[in-house]
Amino acid sequence: AGTQYKDIKQQLKDGVRGLHLDIYKGSTAGSVNLCFPDCSVINGGTLAATLEIVKAWLDDNPNEVVTIFLDGAETTADPAAVEQAFVSSGIDTYMLPSKTVTGKWPTLEKMISDGTRLVVFAES
């Protein structure tokens, strides 16, 4: 079932800048897991743990921008738990605010200089 044989940290090191993460309700209250095609086949751990890895990588690579695509509209993942994973990992400080993209997108240079080097798209 898996098509990615390198972990997230290695993928980022190798040049991957876009991550597609399938989210599902976690086994503990208020948690979100990364699974494919569901958690009975591949359970990639918690969203928060993966976001901590991405945040550490962004901390170490101040001139890079990463995009995360969250896929999980048809799962039972709680939106508040997803938000909490971003906050608890600390990666929320890098997020490009959605209000800034209602019109003209900032350049990569502007995103880097502003420290908003994480773009997140969520399937609704």
SEROKOL-748615 format. One line per field, with one value per atom (N, C-alpha, C): x, y, z; atom name; residue number from 1; residue in one letter. Coordinates in steps of 0.02 Angstrom, whole numbers, padded with zeros to 5 digits, always signed. Example, Ala and Ser with C-alpha at 12.3 -4.5 7.8 and 13.67 -1.06 7.14 Angstrom:
x = c(+00660,+00615,+00660,+00642,+00684,+00645)
y = c(-00284,-00225,-00165,-00112,-00053,+00002)
z = c(+00390,+00390,+00390,+00354,+00357,+00394)
atom = c(N,CA,C,N,CA,C)
n = c(1,1,1,2,2,2)
res = c(a,a,a,s,s,s)
***
This chain:
x = c(+00041,+00000,+00043,+00102,+00144,+00180,+00187,+00225,+00285,+00289,+00344,+00385,+00447,+00489,+00539,+00539,+00582,+00537,+00563,+00523,+00520,+00477,+00465,+00530,+00569,+00631,+00678,+00685,+00728,+00700,+00634,+00603,+00617,+00610,+00624,+00698,+00741,+00813,+00829,+00791,+00801,+00770,+00733,+00706,+00630,+00595,+00522,+00498,+00452,+00426,+00351,+00319,+00247,+00230,+00190,+00171,+00096,+00073,+00002,-00010,-00047,-00058,-00131,-00145,-00213,-00226,-00276,-00289,-00350,-00346,-00400,-00404,-00463,-00471,-00423,-00386,-00338,-00371,-00331,-00356,-00366,-00333,-00343,-00382,-00418,-00461,-00420,-00447,-00415,-00353,-00340,-00281,-00302,-00255,-00266,-00207,-00224,-00172,-00165,-00107,-00094,-00096,-00141,-00151,-00162,-00150,-00165,-00173,-00221,-00282,-00328,-00316,-00348,-00300,-00318,-00271,-00261,-00303,-00292,-00237,-00220,-00168,-00102,-00099,-00038,-00057,-00028,-00038,+00029,+00033,+00095,+00106,+00067,+00076,+00033,+00046,+00004,+00024,-00026,-00014,+00034,+00025,+00067,+00141,+00155,+00224,+00255,+00217,+00243,+00253,+00207,+00216,+00276,+00292,+00353,+00415,+00415,+00472,+00478,+00422,+00423,+00445,+00420,+00440,+00515,+00542,+00615,+00654,+00629,+00663,+00659,+00601,+00594,+00639,+00645,+00690,+00762,+00782,+00851,+00862,+00809,+00814,+00773,+00801,+00762,+00745,+00771,+00755,+00712,+00677,+00635,+00562,+00519,+00446,+00419,+00372,+00342,+00266,+00236,+00163,+00137,+00085,+00052,-00020,-00038,-00107,-00138,-00188,-00223,-00283,-00285,-00339,-00374,-00438,-00473,-00544,-00573,-00641,-00691,-00676,-00724,-00706,-00662,-00644,-00679,-00668,-00698,-00650,-00596,-00547,-00581,-00573,-00602,-00562,-00594,-00557,-00520,-00550,-00516,-00453,-00453,-00394,-00340,-00361,-00312,-00279,-00319,-00292,-00245,-00264,-00222,-00155,-00154,-00091,-00043,-00071,-00029,-00002,-00045,-00025,+00025,+00010,+00055,+00123,+00126,+00191,+00232,+00198,+00232,+00238,+00216,+00223,+00176,+00124,+00076,+00109,+00166,+00201,+00229,+00236,+00261,+00206,+00143,+00089,+00074,+00064,+00041,-00032,-00050,-00120,-00165,-00223,-00268,-00293,-00298,-00323,-00276,-00213,-00166,-00172,-00206,-00210,-00278,-00319,-00385,-00379,-00326,-00316,-00253,-00201,-00137,-00092,-00064,-00018,+00048,+00078,+00145,+00197,+00251,+00306,+00340,+00378,+00417,+00465,+00496,+00542,+00506,+00445,+00406,+00387,+00367,+00350,+00410,+00468,+00529,+00547,+00544,+00563,+00513,+00450,+00399,+00397,+00432,+00432,+00369,+00330,+00269,+00284,+00322,+00350,+00314,+00254,+00213,+00145,+00129,+00064,+00025,-00037,-00077,-00143,-00158,-00222,-00259,-00323,-00363,-00423,-00433,-00491,-00553,-00604,-00664,-00721)
y = c(-00060,+00000,+00063,+00060,+00119,+00134,+00198,+00218,+00261,+00280,+00322,+00281,+00270,+00227,+00266,+00332,+00374,+00413,+00424,+00462,+00536,+00574,+00644,+00685,+00674,+00711,+00700,+00638,+00623,+00651,+00648,+00676,+00751,+00787,+00858,+00871,+00831,+00837,+00825,+00780,+00763,+00813,+00862,+00914,+00916,+00871,+00872,+00934,+00972,+01033,+01033,+00979,+00972,+00905,+00906,+00845,+00837,+00778,+00762,+00715,+00738,+00700,+00680,+00616,+00591,+00587,+00624,+00628,+00587,+00557,+00517,+00531,+00519,+00525,+00477,+00501,+00460,+00413,+00368,+00319,+00348,+00404,+00437,+00501,+00521,+00581,+00641,+00677,+00739,+00730,+00669,+00660,+00647,+00659,+00649,+00607,+00554,+00510,+00519,+00501,+00500,+00428,+00412,+00343,+00340,+00281,+00270,+00196,+00174,+00211,+00220,+00183,+00195,+00169,+00177,+00161,+00086,+00044,-00028,-00052,-00012,-00032,+00001,+00067,+00104,+00158,+00157,+00208,+00243,+00305,+00343,+00383,+00369,+00406,+00468,+00511,+00570,+00627,+00668,+00728,+00774,+00781,+00825,+00804,+00739,+00716,+00732,+00724,+00740,+00814,+00854,+00927,+00950,+00917,+00933,+00922,+00869,+00854,+00908,+00927,+00979,+01046,+01062,+01124,+01126,+01071,+01068,+01078,+01050,+01058,+01130,+01162,+01233,+01276,+01259,+01296,+01295,+01237,+01227,+01251,+01268,+01287,+01351,+01408,+01471,+01500,+01472,+01499,+01452,+01406,+01357,+01367,+01349,+01352,+01282,+01262,+01195,+01204,+01161,+01160,+01093,+01096,+01036,+01035,+00978,+00966,+00916,+00938,+00893,+00863,+00797,+00761,+00722,+00734,+00698,+00721,+00751,+00777,+00722,+00661,+00607,+00564,+00588,+00551,+00583,+00556,+00583,+00626,+00648,+00690,+00755,+00772,+00832,+00893,+00943,+01003,+01037,+01037,+01068,+01029,+00963,+00923,+00935,+00947,+00963,+01030,+01079,+01144,+01138,+01099,+01089,+01057,+01012,+00981,+01034,+01081,+01135,+01180,+01196,+01240,+01205,+01143,+01108,+01093,+01084,+01071,+01135,+01192,+01256,+01278,+01236,+01252,+01307,+01320,+01373,+01441,+01451,+01515,+01526,+01473,+01478,+01484,+01474,+01471,+01537,+01533,+01591,+01601,+01659,+01670,+01668,+01637,+01631,+01698,+01746,+01812,+01847,+01827,+01859,+01833,+01777,+01748,+01759,+01802,+01814,+01852,+01887,+01923,+01899,+01937,+01922,+01882,+01828,+01787,+01824,+01818,+01847,+01807,+01839,+01803,+01758,+01710,+01667,+01710,+01759,+01804,+01838,+01862,+01896,+01847,+01786,+01736,+01720,+01713,+01697,+01755,+01816,+01873,+01884,+01866,+01873,+01814,+01760,+01701,+01659,+01672,+01633,+01583,+01531,+01485,+01418,+01417,+01356,+01373,+01340,+01348,+01284,+01291,+01233,+01237,+01184,+01177,+01120,+01131,+01079,+01064,+01001,+00980,+00994,+01021,+01035,+00990)
z = c(+00000,+00000,+00000,+00028,+00032,-00033,-00048,-00107,-00088,-00025,-00001,+00048,+00031,+00073,+00116,+00107,+00149,+00197,+00257,+00305,+00285,+00318,+00301,+00306,+00357,+00366,+00306,+00284,+00228,+00163,+00155,+00095,+00090,+00146,+00146,+00130,+00160,+00146,+00072,+00041,-00029,-00077,-00052,-00095,-00102,-00070,-00073,-00035,-00065,-00033,-00028,-00052,-00047,-00015,+00037,+00073,+00072,+00051,+00050,+00108,+00158,+00219,+00226,+00231,+00242,+00317,+00341,+00413,+00432,+00491,+00519,+00594,+00622,+00695,+00728,+00778,+00813,+00863,+00889,+00937,+01007,+01021,+01086,+01075,+01126,+01120,+01099,+01050,+01028,+00985,+00961,+00919,+00846,+00802,+00730,+00705,+00669,+00642,+00567,+00541,+00469,+00447,+00401,+00380,+00304,+00276,+00205,+00191,+00154,+00136,+00196,+00249,+00314,+00368,+00430,+00484,+00495,+00464,+00470,+00424,+00374,+00325,+00343,+00341,+00359,+00408,+00467,+00517,+00526,+00503,+00504,+00568,+00620,+00682,+00683,+00731,+00740,+00693,+00677,+00639,+00676,+00741,+00781,+00777,+00781,+00778,+00710,+00657,+00590,+00582,+00608,+00604,+00644,+00699,+00737,+00694,+00655,+00611,+00558,+00527,+00476,+00506,+00566,+00598,+00612,+00638,+00651,+00587,+00532,+00468,+00445,+00453,+00435,+00478,+00543,+00587,+00561,+00535,+00511,+00440,+00404,+00333,+00322,+00343,+00344,+00275,+00221,+00155,+00114,+00148,+00113,+00131,+00083,+00092,+00081,+00123,+00119,+00113,+00072,+00065,+00090,+00131,+00156,+00130,+00102,+00079,+00128,+00165,+00212,+00177,+00175,+00143,+00197,+00206,+00258,+00268,+00217,+00224,+00239,+00218,+00228,+00289,+00331,+00391,+00451,+00508,+00569,+00608,+00577,+00611,+00633,+00696,+00724,+00703,+00671,+00650,+00708,+00767,+00825,+00843,+00834,+00848,+00796,+00734,+00681,+00698,+00715,+00734,+00793,+00843,+00902,+00884,+00836,+00814,+00786,+00749,+00721,+00777,+00825,+00880,+00926,+00946,+00993,+00963,+00898,+00865,+00857,+00863,+00854,+00782,+00735,+00664,+00642,+00682,+00664,+00656,+00687,+00681,+00611,+00572,+00504,+00451,+00472,+00423,+00390,+00325,+00287,+00304,+00332,+00350,+00289,+00295,+00238,+00214,+00258,+00238,+00189,+00188,+00142,+00071,+00062,-00005,-00037,-00009,-00039,-00104,-00114,-00176,-00210,-00201,-00233,-00186,-00212,-00172,-00163,-00104,-00095,-00134,-00150,-00183,-00132,-00156,-00110,-00069,-00101,-00065,-00006,-00018,+00034,+00090,+00071,+00120,+00164,+00134,+00171,+00217,+00192,+00234,+00291,+00280,+00332,+00380,+00363,+00406,+00398,+00346,+00334,+00278,+00297,+00248,+00245,+00272,+00269,+00240,+00184,+00153,+00166,+00191,+00206,+00168,+00131,+00098,+00132,+00147,+00179,+00135,+00121,+00084,+00127,+00098,+00138,+00117)
atom = c(N,CA,C,N,CA,C,N,CA,C,N,CA,C,N,CA,C,N,CA,C,N,CA,C,N,CA,C,N,CA,C,N,CA,C,N,CA,C,N,CA,C,N,CA,C,N,CA,C,N,CA,C,N,CA,C,N,CA,C,N,CA,C,N,CA,C,N,CA,C,N,CA,C,N,CA,C,N,CA,C,N,CA,C,N,CA,C,N,CA,C,N,CA,C,N,CA,C,N,CA,C,N,CA,C,N,CA,C,N,CA,C,N,CA,C,N,CA,C,N,CA,C,N,CA,C,N,CA,C,N,CA,C,N,CA,C,N,CA,C,N,CA,C,N,CA,C,N,CA,C,N,CA,C,N,CA,C,N,CA,C,N,CA,C,N,CA,C,N,CA,C,N,CA,C,N,CA,C,N,CA,C,N,CA,C,N,CA,C,N,CA,C,N,CA,C,N,CA,C,N,CA,C,N,CA,C,N,CA,C,N,CA,C,N,CA,C,N,CA,C,N,CA,C,N,CA,C,N,CA,C,N,CA,C,N,CA,C,N,CA,C,N,CA,C,N,CA,C,N,CA,C,N,CA,C,N,CA,C,N,CA,C,N,CA,C,N,CA,C,N,CA,C,N,CA,C,N,CA,C,N,CA,C,N,CA,C,N,CA,C,N,CA,C,N,CA,C,N,CA,C,N,CA,C,N,CA,C,N,CA,C,N,CA,C,N,CA,C,N,CA,C,N,CA,C,N,CA,C,N,CA,C,N,CA,C,N,CA,C,N,CA,C,N,CA,C,N,CA,C,N,CA,C,N,CA,C,N,CA,C,N,CA,C,N,CA,C,N,CA,C,N,CA,C,N,CA,C,N,CA,C,N,CA,C,N,CA,C,N,CA,C,N,CA,C,N,CA,C,N,CA,C,N,CA,C,N,CA,C,N,CA,C,N,CA,C,N,CA,C,N,CA,C,N,CA,C,N,CA,C,N,CA,C)
n = c(1,1,1,2,2,2,3,3,3,4,4,4,5,5,5,6,6,6,7,7,7,8,8,8,9,9,9,10,10,10,11,11,11,12,12,12,13,13,13,14,14,14,15,15,15,16,16,16,17,17,17,18,18,18,19,19,19,20,20,20,21,21,21,22,22,22,23,23,23,24,24,24,25,25,25,26,26,26,27,27,27,28,28,28,29,29,29,30,30,30,31,31,31,32,32,32,33,33,33,34,34,34,35,35,35,36,36,36,37,37,37,38,38,38,39,39,39,40,40,40,41,41,41,42,42,42,43,43,43,44,44,44,45,45,45,46,46,46,47,47,47,48,48,48,49,49,49,50,50,50,51,51,51,52,52,52,53,53,53,54,54,54,55,55,55,56,56,56,57,57,57,58,58,58,59,59,59,60,60,60,61,61,61,62,62,62,63,63,63,64,64,64,65,65,65,66,66,66,67,67,67,68,68,68,69,69,69,70,70,70,71,71,71,72,72,72,73,73,73,74,74,74,75,75,75,76,76,76,77,77,77,78,78,78,79,79,79,80,80,80,81,81,81,82,82,82,83,83,83,84,84,84,85,85,85,86,86,86,87,87,87,88,88,88,89,89,89,90,90,90,91,91,91,92,92,92,93,93,93,94,94,94,95,95,95,96,96,96,97,97,97,98,98,98,99,99,99,100,100,100,101,101,101,102,102,102,103,103,103,104,104,104,105,105,105,106,106,106,107,107,107,108,108,108,109,109,109,110,110,110,111,111,111,112,112,112,113,113,113,114,114,114,115,115,115,116,116,116,117,117,117,118,118,118,119,119,119,120,120,120,121,121,121,122,122,122,123,123,123,124,124,124)
res = c(a,a,a,g,g,g,t,t,t,q,q,q,y,y,y,k,k,k,d,d,d,i,i,i,k,k,k,q,q,q,q,q,q,l,l,l,k,k,k,d,d,d,g,g,g,v,v,v,r,r,r,g,g,g,l,l,l,h,h,h,l,l,l,d,d,d,i,i,i,y,y,y,k,k,k,g,g,g,s,s,s,t,t,t,a,a,a,g,g,g,s,s,s,v,v,v,n,n,n,l,l,l,c,c,c,f,f,f,p,p,p,d,d,d,c,c,c,s,s,s,v,v,v,i,i,i,n,n,n,g,g,g,g,g,g,t,t,t,l,l,l,a,a,a,a,a,a,t,t,t,l,l,l,e,e,e,i,i,i,v,v,v,k,k,k,a,a,a,w,w,w,l,l,l,d,d,d,d,d,d,n,n,n,p,p,p,n,n,n,e,e,e,v,v,v,v,v,v,t,t,t,i,i,i,f,f,f,l,l,l,d,d,d,g,g,g,a,a,a,e,e,e,t,t,t,t,t,t,a,a,a,d,d,d,p,p,p,a,a,a,a,a,a,v,v,v,e,e,e,q,q,q,a,a,a,f,f,f,v,v,v,s,s,s,s,s,s,g,g,g,i,i,i,d,d,d,t,t,t,y,y,y,m,m,m,l,l,l,p,p,p,s,s,s,k,k,k,t,t,t,v,v,v,t,t,t,g,g,g,k,k,k,w,w,w,p,p,p,t,t,t,l,l,l,e,e,e,k,k,k,m,m,m,i,i,i,s,s,s,d,d,d,g,g,g,t,t,t,r,r,r,l,l,l,v,v,v,v,v,v,f,f,f,a,a,a,e,e,e,s,s,s)
***
